[in-house]
Every structure is written in structure tokens, then in C-alpha cells.
Amino acid sequence: MQDPNQIEVPPSFVALYASPSGHRLTQPMSEVRERYELCEDLAQMLTEHAAMAETRTGAPGREVLATMQRALEGGESAVRPAEAVWVVRRLAELLGWESPHDSDAGEPG
């Protein structure tokens, strides 16, 4: 029997659900873990789409990612706005692209 708690949630994602002091979670760890799995899967699935969009439009990767973030932040998205930022950062990492958030100070990375 596999223990679902074996999934390690990276600190950058846990920070999305931390209290302002950073010492407590605002949601149960089981929910944070579920949300992380959703966001990680989404980032993995979007890699091919993003690469194709860059090739098709000729836009720099950073612009493609910014467009994808706006779509992820839309009203019918399965992810929350802070999660959309995390997904885009993860997507940039997977593709080896510069994130539209690279110059943001104080953002979890």
C-alpha cells in the first residue's frame, strides 16, 4: 500500500498556503498536497503547448508564459491566481525559459 504522504511538496508551493508569518499552513497539508499535484501535472501538460505556441507565434517564451498565466487566472480555471503564478514559474523551469516573474522581488521561487 502506497503512502500518499510520500509526495514532497516543494517549499515554493507550500509558501502559497503559509500564514503571513510562514509558520502555519492556512489549509490542511492533504489539501496542499492535492493542489500541488494538480499544479505540477498542469505544468507538465502545458510544456508541449507552450513550446508549440512559441514556435507558431514567434513570440519570446516569456510572452508565451505571460499569456498562459492570464488564461490560467481566468474565471473558469481550475487553479487559483497564486497557483497560476507557480504553474508559470514551474513551466518556465521545465522549458528552460525566463519566467515573466524573474524580476519580481520577494516571490517564492
Residue pairs with C-beta under 8 A, 6 or more apart in sequence:
4 30
4 33
5 33
7 33
7 36
7 37
9 29
9 32
9 33
9 36
10 36
11 108
12 86
12 89
12 108
12 109
13 32
13 35
13 36
13 39
13 86
14 25
14 32
15 22
15 108
16 82
16 83
16 86
16 108
17 25
17 26
17 27
17 31
17 32
17 35
18 24
18 25
18 26
19 25
19 26
25 32
27 35
35 80
35 83
38 78
38 79
38 83
39 79
39 83
39 86
39 87
39 90
40 90
42 72
42 78
42 79
42 87
43 87
43 90
43 91
43 94
44 94
46 68
46 87
46 91
47 91
47 94
47 95
49 68
50 61
50 64
50 65
50 68
50 91
50 95
51 95
53 59
53 64
53 67
53 68
54 60
54 61
54 64
57 64
59 67
61 92
61 95
61 97
61 98
62 92
62 97
62 98
62 99
62 100
63 100
64 97
65 88
65 91
65 92
65 97
65 99
65 100
66 88
66 100
68 88
68 91
69 84
69 85
69 87
69 88
69 100
71 77
72 79
72 83
72 84
72 87
72 88
73 81
73 84
77 84
79 87
85 101
85 107
86 108
88 99
88 100
88 101
89 99
89 101
89 109
91 97
92 98
92 99
92 100
92 102
93 99
101 107
